[in-house]
Amino acid sequence: MGPSSSAHRQDSAAQAGALASQFAQTAATRDASGGTPKAERDALRSSGLLALSIPQDYGGRGAGWSETLDTVRIFAQTDSSIAHVYGFHHLQLATVQLFSQPAQWEPWIEQTASKQWFWGNALNPLDERTTVRRIGDWFEFSGKKSFCSGALDSEMLLASGKDEVSGRLLIAALPTARAGITINSDWNCFGQRQTDSGSALFEHVRVEAAELLLDPGPLSTPRASLRPLLAQLVFVHMFLGLAEGALSEARHYTVNEARPWFRSPATRASDDPYTLKHYGEFYVALEGTRLLATRAATLFDDAWRKGDALSTEDRGQVALAVAVAKVAASRAGLDVASRVFETTGARATHGALRLDRYWRNLRVQTLHDPVDYKLQDIGNWVVNAQSPVPSFYS
């Protein structure tokens, strides 16, 4: 995967923007109903954007990660559930490339590009209820997994389990339709309602040795340890896009619907001095976050291109930049999505508008892993010059 040309990047952004505008027409209604956004997922399949991060040699569009993450942000501005499952799809594609060798992952990547496969997630290392047993020359996965975002309506699935003998974490790439796999429609949360982040059940699922990602395996080298940093960057761009969407929708309401407070010297809400102050604060917070997100994504692109030459120190610098961007995006996003109501007034809380969905979606997803521990990592670098220790969350 190489750096994207300016024209190529503009094309993918324009395509994502057109789809995002289409999704926006039903986003509030779908947010209320929950369930699987089947029509929107099929539109992504038809668009070719599921192959955006796949190298051209394998039938993909060869975009860099900065370009791919930009499209995640664009989708999040109008539909963060779509942004989530779309971003996680590309994360799974990166995972097989980082945790296995080309001879193993190339067929998966090529078929993803040619057949418009969607990848889902059942890789939750903190949920150890799925165990793995070796039976001859194959393996058996049995148990349950939680937070399986995008697993419903996917063609391929990354699943993890704990070896019952060694306790080792094992990760496999499997067809979602494999016998014994049941993806449950049991996601019921106040945000990210169309991510299908419910549970999956594995009942004596046969897994071939060639489907396990063992060479080099999860987090086993500096390069393999880039996987959690990409996951964090997906969140950064989701949070930023959500905040940008909240700001855009609030601005439209302020200009076209809101009324100035009776004590205001302004005749229009859009001229009220306090309203303008709030929007100024929002812009400063988001502009700073945009710069941090861009820097972190650029450093990640550089690290990805280094391949196996990536050093522990190089990886540490990327991890620090990603952690800083994650904290900024979490804090700025939650602040903007909550305080935009101070610029719109009481009428903007009408249920049909569902302007609260931006905050709800952010609040749910920012709890994926605690920001406090990101700040601890950053503080440990500032005080003790220690880079974040690789884990599935750092």
Disulfide bonds with the S-S distance in Angstrom:
none
